[in-house]
Amino acid sequence: MKFETSTSIIPMLYVGMYDSVLSPESVFNYEFEDEENKGRDFDEEWERFDYTAYKTAVGKKAAAIAERIAEEYLNGKNGIKAVTSNGDILSPKYYNFSTDVLSIDVEMEEDFMEVLQSNFKKWEKENGAVAKWVKDHYTSYDGFLSAIPNNLAEIASNIADGIDLDRLIGVYVCLCLVDTGYFQKDAWNESEYDKSNLDLVEDVEGNLYWDEFLVEKTA
């Protein structure tokens, strides 16, 4: 069985490009600051910058890192057959309350429901990091209405009843990542999540070039 979700549900990687280190303004800042480029008409060049092509290029790099994370932490474990990405970055109409996310596909093993329910019972009994994540991230508050239950038992029950499966299977995969310690900070206040995001930024900054995204003006 395959389910469609995104990094808004499985936050294995951050791909927001609005006012962030992944924005073209940040990635290509060296172009504008380089003394050798003084006098260039960057306003004109910005008009020719192909943002769609840039987003596609970032998406390909993000997908490769997301699949590397999945291979290490998720695939072949906990009823999860494979977590993959086609590299599509989905953007909101407005950036007031959300940002860009990476499309994610989750393929489950045939016996995933049995394994999944067993894991939910274990996490509920432990009342540890996974239970805390659910409470911290899925509880509604002023200005935020959660579409996900804030307790393990209700999430497990909804999945068993086939309710909101694309979203809740994504939540399950996220909780599997939480259970591995992927988001847990080390002694240097850094997690595997932080390292993966740094890898993405370094890959983008080191291997994408301003000129390759400039197109000729159409008449």
N, C-alpha and C positions, 0 to 999 in steps of 0.2 A: 504494500500500500504506500502511495506517495502523497505527501501533503505539502502545500505551498505556504510559505511564511516569509519572514524577513528578519533583518537584524533589529527591528523594532521589538520583536518578541524574543529572539535569540541574540542578545547583544554581544556576540563574540568579537565584533569589530565595529569601529566607528567610522562611517564614511561621509559624515556631514561636511558639505563643502561651502556652506554659507557662513561667512565671517569666521573661518576656522583656519587651522594650519594647512588644510587641503584645498583652500580656495586658490584660484589662479593668482590672485593678488599676493598671496603669501608665498606660494611655491615659486613663482617667477619674480619675486621681489628683487633678486640679484640683478635682473636685466635692467631694472629702472635705476638701481643704485650704482651700477658699474660706471666708473668715470669715462670709460671708453665709449659709452652709449649716450653721452650728453649731446643734446641737439637732435636726437631722434624724435620723431613725432609719435609718441606712444598713444596719444589720443586717437590718432588715425589707426594705429595698429590694434588698439582695443576694439575698434569697430569691425576689424577683420578677424578677431579671435573667435574660433569655432568652439564654443563652450560645450556643445553636444559631443563633439569628438573628444574633448578633454575628459568629460564625464565618462565616456565609454572606455577610455584608456585607464582611468582610475579604477573603474569597475572591474576590468580584467585583472588588474594587480590585486585588488581587494578579494576577488573570487579565488585567486591562487592561494592567498594567505588563509582565507576562510576554510578552504578545503584542506590545507595543511593542518590547521587547528583541529578540524573534524577527524582527520586521519589519526591524529595523536590522542585525542580525548574522547571521541564519540563513536566512530565507525566500528561496527562489530561488537559493541557493548550495549547492555541495557535494552535489548530489543531493537536497537537502531542499526539498520543495515548500512546506510550511507547518508551523509549530509553533503550536499553539493550546491554550487551556485553557477548560474549562467552569466553572472557579471552585470546584470541589469541593476542600475541604481535608480530607485524610485524617489521622486521629489514631490514634496507637498505643494499645493497650490499657493499656500502662504506659509511663511516660516515663523509665525507667531508662537505656535505651540509644538511644532514638530520639525524634523529635519530630514535630510536624505537618508535612505536606508538601502541596504543591499538585499536583493532577492535571494531567498534560500529555499531549496527543496529538501524535504526529509523523506527518506524511504525507510519503512519499518519492516522488520522481520515478520513472518507469519504468526509467530507466537508473542508478538510484542505486547498484546493486551495483558497477558498473564504476568509477564515480567514487569510491565509498567505498574500494575496494581500492587504487585509485591514490593516494588520500590517505594510507592507512596505510603504503604503501611509501615515500612521500615523508617522512612523519614519522619512520619508522624510520631512514631514511638520514640525515636531519638530526640525529637524536638530540638534539633541543633541548627546548623548553618542554613540548611535548605528551608526549614520551617520559618526561620528568621527572614530569609530572603523573600518568601511569599508574603509575610506580614508587612515587611518594609516596603515592597515594591507594588503590591496589588491592593493596598488599602486606600479607599477613597478619602479625600480631604477637600477643603474649600478650594475650588478652582480645578480639581481633578476628580473625575468620575471613572473609576476603574471598571473595565469590561471583563476583568478576570477576578474570580473569587479570591479572597485573601486567606484561605485556609486549604490545607492539603486535601482534606476529606471531600470537600465540595468539588475541587478540581477533578479529583479521581472519579467521583460519582458522575460528573458531567461527561467526562471522556467515555466512561462505561455506557452512558446513555446516548452517545453519539452527538452530543451537543457542542457546537462551535469547535469542531475537531481540528481544522487547520490552525486555529489560534492556540488551542490547548495542547495539541501535540508539540507545537513550537515551545510552549511553556514547559512541557515535560523535558524536552531536549535542553532547554536553558537550565532547568534544575539539575539535570545530569552534569552539566558543566560546573554548576555551583558545587555539586557534591565532589567533584575532582579537585576543588581548590583553585580553579582557573582564575577566579576573581579575587582570591585572597592575597592581601599584601604581605610582602616579606619584610625582613629586617630593614631594608632600604626603602620601604614604603612603595614598593613596586610589585605588581602582579603580572601574571602571564598575559592578562588582558592588556595591560599597559605596554608590555614588550611587543605584543603583536601590532598594536597601533603605531608604535615607534617604527617597527619594521615597514609598515605600509607607508608612512610619511617619508622615510629614508628612501624607499624604492621609488616613490613618485618624484621626490626632489632630485634623486640621482639619475633617473632614467627617462624623464619626460622633458622635452625642450620646447621653449616658447615658439620658435620658428615653425615647428611642425604643426602647430595649430592655427597658423595664420593662413587665411584664404584670400584669394583675389576678390576685389569688389566687383559686384555684378553691375552692368550698365543700367 
